[in-house]
């Protein structure tokens, strides 16, 4: 395993890596709408939070020599399933066909007070 780390995405808030390369796959830990420069959660709508979240995911992928176009699996965690369509619209702007396999689940609580968290697996 090789750890992925970049200053262009928020620091991990626990004993885990921003991402890991194992074999020909990159595993990006769940990312949220945290501005990597300030360390603060981006205020805004679920769509705005999704945008920042995917920018963080993208930065980690790029640190590993990959991109959003290489994502094969994504998991989207939503604070409220009412945000699904709004999040989906932004997600569709960042991902391209053939779209990754994906799960979207509503969760009771996330580690910080955010509306969306996304983790991905990508090819290298």
N, C-alpha and C positions, 0 to 999 in steps of 0.2 A: 504494500500500500504506500501511496505517496500523498501527503497532505497538500491541499490547495488552499492558498490564502492570498488575499488581495486587500489593499487599503481602499479599493473602489467599492467595497461592500462592507456592511457593518460587522464589527467584531462579534464573535460568538459570545453568548451570555451564559455559557455553561461549559462542562467538560466534553465538548464536541468540536469538530472541525467545520469550517465553512464548506469544505468539500473534500472529497477523497477520489484519487485515481486508483482503480484496481483493474488490472488487465487492460482491456480496451474500453472500459466504461468510466464515466465520471458521475459521482453521486454528490448532489448538492443538497446540503442540509436545508431544512425549512427556513425560508427567508420571509421577512415581513417588510412593511413600509417604513424602514428606518433609514434616515439620511446618514450615509457613512461619514460625512464631514462633521456633523453635529452630534451624532449619536441619538438624535431625537426622532420620535415617531412623526411621520408626515401627517399633518392635520388635513383632513379632507374627506371626500366621499369615498365609498368603497372602490369606485373606478380610479380615483387618484391614488389610493393606496395600492391598488393592483399594479398600476404603472410603475411606481417606485419599487415594489416588490420584484417585478419582472426585470427591472434594470439591475437590481442587486443580484438576481439569479444570473443574468447575462454576464455581469462582471466576473463572477466566479467561474463560469464556463469559459470565458475568454482567458482567464488566468491559467486554465488547463489546456488551452489550445483548441477549444471547442466553441460552439455557439448555440443559440436557441434553435437553429435549423437542424441541429444534431440531437435534439431531445427526443427520446423514444418513449418516455413515461413521465407523467406529471401527476402530482397529487395536490389538490387545492383544498385547503381547510378554510371554511367560512364560519364566521361568528353567527351569522343568520342566513338561512337559505333564501331569504327575500333578496339578498344581494346577488344571487346567482346570475341573472341576466346581465346586470351591470358589469360584473366581473368578467363574465363570458365575452362580452363585447370587446373589452380591452385585451383580454387574453388572445382573442382572434386577430388583433392588430399586431401582436408580437410573434405569434406562431404561424407557420406556413404549412401548406399541404405537402406531403401527407402529414396530417396532424398527429401528434403523439397520442398514444393510449393515455387515458386520464381517468382519474376518480375525483369526485368532488363530494366532500362530506361537511356536514354542519357539526360544529364542536361546541361544547358547553363553555369552554374557556381556553384561551391561548396563553403562553407564558407572559406576554405583555398585552396591554389593552389595545388590540388591533382588530380590524375586520377581516383580514385575509392573510394567509400564510401559504407559500407554495414551495414544494420540494420537487426536484427532477432527477432523472437518470438520463445521461446522454452518451452517445458514442464519441470516441476520441478521434 
